[in-house]
Amino acid sequence: MGENSKFLPWMVATGAMLAFTVRWLHYLYSFTAPQIMDEFGVPAATASLMVTANSIGMVVGGFLIGVLCDKIGVRVTLSIAAVVVGVFTIFVGYAQSIYMAIVMFGIAGLFSWLSSAFPKIARAWFPPSLYSTANSYMFLGFRLSALFMGPVVASIVITSGWRSAWIDMGILCILMGVLAFALIRDKKDVQVEQSKVSVGEVFKYRDAWILFGAYSMWLIGCVMYVVFTITYLQKGLQLDPMTSGWLWSLLQLVGIISMYILLPLSDLLASKGIISRKNFAGIMFLVASVAFFIFGSLKPGMPITYYAASIVLVGLGALLLTTIPAPLISERFPPNIAGTATGFITAVGQWPFIVMPPIAGMLAATYGWGFIYQVSAPFIAIGGMILILLMKPPQKVSA
């Protein structure tokens, strides 16, 4: 298939999508934590170090993944990384102590933030008018996994135990890596520039620091929705596990729908010169800020429709904002440093996942679970204002 084929860009994007599906393993701990704690006889604080180790690995490794994509190419980097994630996930399933599980999951995290390649792929293979569409497509596998894999893992845990869940998911990751290698291609005219890349070059871009700051502000809120939503629904709003589970699925479903409607819409609006992607993103930050504040204001005993409506509002912004930096990076950074830029902005920018959980836990214990959503809302709004006020418009996007 030649580089001029209209199908090749989507084939490459599909390979990247399959590779990044391995990042769903970040959620695997949540579905197996009770069994892990019981078998190893450790409290939640100790077992949750698995998530901390994985997050630290993601922050460090995500930046390195971006650098490697710029240095040696996307195909080799993503396929090998997905296989390595699978291998170390299998090792977690065979861990003989909680500390071995922590180390293995931490190493898996080093290779899991493969979305660092997405803006580079979009910039190299797609026209500017499809940057948002291409980036959102590459996130599809991960999002669908987050939506549907919960019941699959739960059934494996019930029938075969938590270790089988980790081993089976690890094997699946290895398969994703093999498929990624079969589908991904590196753009030849981009590849010849790889050896000239300087890692420090990305830090000279003003937009890199602006996007890093805005994304970090969003991640302060994202920690609350990823780590504490189920706890808030059950302990804060006193909902039963089944209702909480359905509301979580609703959150994911609305987020996926919004991502695949609103991101392509931002492409259309940008190509028509109606509103730039950065202003569209800034507006969505402000919408998410309001949504988080409303969600944190819910009280026990309210009608279920109130909870569902609030979840829908959060879902409109929550998943969308996680993917919004990618098209902005695609339109503002040349292909030979796009991977490094993405690693810095979206992987190093994940530092709130390391810092915020214990802080949020202490705030929740003192002021209630809803308070942590309310207090995170202003930070999300600040992120939106950073994009709107500080980031300059790009050159006109052509269709």
N, C-alpha and C positions, 0 to 999 in steps of 0.2 A: 504494500500500500504506500503510494508516494506521499510526499509532504504536502502536495497540493490537493489531496483528497479531502472532500468536505467531511468525511466520516472520521478521519484520523484524529483531529482534535478531541472529539468525543470519546474515542477509544482510549486516548491517553488520559483524559479526565476520569474515565471509568476505572482505569487501573489505579489512579491516585485515590479515588473514592474507596475502592476495595482495601487498599493499604491502610487508610486512616480508620477504617472500621475497627481496627485493633484497639483504638483508644477507648472503645466502650468498656474495656476491662477496668477502667478507673471506677466504674460503678459496680463491678463484680463483688468487691469487698462488702458493699452494703447488703447484698443478698445472701452472703455467707458468714457475716460477722458473728451472729449468735452461735453458730456451730463451731467456728474457729475459737471463740472465747471458751466455749464449753470443753472442747477437746484439749486445749493447751492449759486450761485452768487459769486464765489471765483476765484482769478487768478490762473494761472498754477502753480506758486510757492507754493501756499497753497495746491492745490489739489495733487501735486506731493509728498507731505509729506506722502501720502498713500504708495508710493513705498519705501520711506525712512524707514517708520515704518516697512514695510514688510521685507525689507533687514536687518534691525537691528534684527528683530525677527528671521530671517533665520540664521544669524551669531551666535546668542546666542543659539537658539533652536537646530540648526543642531549639535552642539557639544553635547548638552544634549541628543538628539536622539541617537547619537552614544554611549554615556555612558549607556543609558537605554537598548540598544540592547545587550550590554555586561553584564549588571546587571540582567535583567529580561527576556531577549530573544527577538528575532526578531518578532515573530508572534504577540504577544500582543502589542509591541511598534508600529509597523507599522500600524496595523489595527486600533487601537484606535486613533493614530495620524491623519490618513486619515479622520476618522469620525469627529474629532475635527476641522480639517481644513474646512470640509464641513459645519459644524454648524456655524462657525464664518464667513464663506463666505456668508451664508444665512443672517446672522445678518447685513453684509454690505448692502445687498439688502433692508433691512428695516431701515437703518440708517436715523435719522431725522436731522442730521447735518454733515458737513464735518469732524468735529472732532470725532464724533462717528464712522464714516467710517474709519478714520485713525486708531483709537484704535482697531477696530474689525479686520482690515486687518493686523495690526501689530501682534495681537494675532494669527491669522491664520498663519503668517510667522513663528512663534515659532515652529510650528509642521509640517512644509512643506518640510524641507530638508531631506527627507527620504532616499536619496541615501547614507546616512551615513552607511546604513546596507549592501550595495552591496558587498564591498570587503569581509566582514565577511561571507556572504552567499556563495560567490565564493570559499573562502578558505575552508569552512566547507563541501560543497557539490560537488565540481568539482575538477578534477585533475589539476595539475599546467599547463598542456598544453592547458587548456580551460579557464584560468583566464580572459583573455581579451575578449574572445567570450562571456562568461557568463555575465561579467559586461556590455558589450555593449548591450546584449539582454535585460538586466533589464532597460536600459535607453530608450528602444524602444517606450513604451507608451507615455512618455513625449515628445519625439521628433516628433512622429506622430501627437500628439495633437498640438504641436507648428506649424506644417505644415498645418493641416486641420481645426483646430477649429476657426480660424479667420473668415472665411465666415459664419460659423454657428453662432458665437456670433454676427456678424454684422447683420445677418438676424433677430435674436432675438431682438436686439436693435431697428431695424427699425420697427418691427411689434408690439413689446410689451414694449419697453423701456429698459433703462440700468438696472433698478432694477430686472427685470425678468431674465436678463442674469446672474446676480450674484446669484440669488436664484436658477435658474435651474442648474448652474454649481456646486453650493453647494450641491444640492441633488445628483448630479452625483458623487461628492467626497465621500459622505456617502456610496453610492453603492460600490465604489471602495474599501472602508475600509472593508465592509462586505465580498466582494469577496476575499480580501487579507487574512482575517482571515480564510476563508474556504480552501485556497490553501497553505498557508505558514505552514511549520513545523520547529521546532528547532531541530538541531542535538543533540541527547542525550549525546554523549560523549563530546560535547562542553558545553552543558547546565550545566552539573555538576560542571564546573569550574567557573560559573558566580559569585558565592558568594566570590570567592577569588580574584576578579579583583580589582586592585588599579588604580584609575583614573590617578594618577601621574606617573604610570609606563610608559605610552606612551612617556612622555617627556624625558625619558632616552635614547630613540632611536635616534641616529644621523640622520637616514633616515627621521624621522618625521619632523625635522627642515629643512632638505634639500628640501623635498617635499613641505613643507609649503612655503618656500621661492620661489621655482620655480613656484608653482601654483599661488602665489600672483602676481608674475611678469606677468603671463599670464592674470590674471583677470584685470589688469590695461588696457590691450588691449580689453578684453572681454566687459568691460563697454562700450567702444566706439561702438562695433558692436551691442550690445543688446539695448542700450539706444538711440544712435544717428544715426544709419544707415538710417532710414527713413527720418529723418531731413536733413541729409547730402545729400541724393539723391534729395530731393525736394528743399531745400533752397540753398545747396551748388552747386549742379549740375543742378538745375532748371528743374527737371523732373516732369511730372504730377503725381498725386497720383496713377493712374492706372499702369503706367509704374513702379513706385517705388514699388507698391505692388507685381507685377510680379517678379521684381528683388529680393525682399525679399523672395518670395516663392522659387525662384531658389537657393538662398543662403541656405535656409533650406534643400531643396532637395539634393543638392550636399553634404551638411554636413552629412546628413543621409547616403547617399551612401558611402561616404568616411569612415564613422564610421564603417559600417558593411562590408567593404572590408579591410580597413587598420588595424583595431584592430585584427581581426582574422589572418591577415597576420603577425602581430607582434607575435602572439602565435606560428605560424608555424616557423618563423625565430628563435625565442627564443628556441623552442624545438629542433631545428636542430643545435643549437649552432652557428648560423651564425651571429646574432646580438642580443644583450640583449634588453629587453624591455625598459630599461632606456635610452639607446643610440638611439633606434628607436624614443622614445618620444622626446629626445633632438633634433633630426633631424627635426621632425615635428614642434617643436617650431621655429626653424630657418626658415623653409618654411613659416610658418605663419607670421613671422616678415617681410620677403620680401613681402608677399602678402599684408599686411597692409600698407606698405610704398607705394607700387604701387597704391593701392586703394586710398590712400590719395593724390596721385599726379594727379588724374583725373581732367579734366577741363570741364566746361559747353560747350555744342555744339559738343562734340565728337560723333562719330558714336555709336549707341546703342550696337553694338557688342563689343566695347571696354569696356563699362560698364559691359556687361554680362560676358566677359572673366575675368575681374578683380573680379567680384562677385564669379565666379567659383573658382578662386584661393584662395580667402578668405574662401570660404566654405570648401575647402579641409582640412583646418587646424582649423577653428574656433570651430566647434562643436566637432571635434575629441579631441582637447586639453582639453575641458571641462570634458571629460570622461577618459582621459588618466591616471590620478592619481590612479583610482580604481584598475586596474590590478597590478600596482606597489605596492599598499598597500597589495593586496591579497598575493603577493609572498614574502613580507618582514615582515609582522606582524602576530603573532599567532592569531588564531580565537578568543581567549578570550579578546583581546584588539583591534581587527581590527575595531570594531565599533567606539570606542573612538578615535583611530588614524584617521579614516576617518572624524569624526566630527571636529577634530582639523584642519586637513589639508584642507578639502574641504568646510567646513562651516565657521570656523573662518577665513580661507583664503579668504573669500568673502569680507573682509573689504574694498577693492577698490570700491565696489558698494555703500558704504556709503560715502567715502571720495571723489572719483573722479568726479562724475557728476557735482557738482558746479565748480570744477577746470576746467574741460573740457569745460563747458559752457563759462567761462571767456576767456579761450584760443581761443575758436571758435569765440567769439565776436571780439577778437583783431586780430587774424591771419587767420581766415577762418576755415570752417568746415573740410576741408581736412587735415589741420595741426594737428588736434588731433589724427588722425590715424598715421601720420608720426612720431609724437613724442612718440607714444606708442610702435612703432616697436622696438626700442632698448631695452625696458624693456622685451618684449617677447623673444628677442634674449638672453638677460641675463639669463632668466629662462631656456632656452635650454642649455646654457653653464654650468649652475649650475648642471643640471642633468648629462651632459656628463663628466664634470671634477671633480665634488665633490662626486657624488654618486658611491659607489663601486658596482661591479657586484654581483649579488646574487649567491647562490649556483646553480649548474647546474640544469636547468629545465628539468624534465623528461616528456616524452610523456605519 
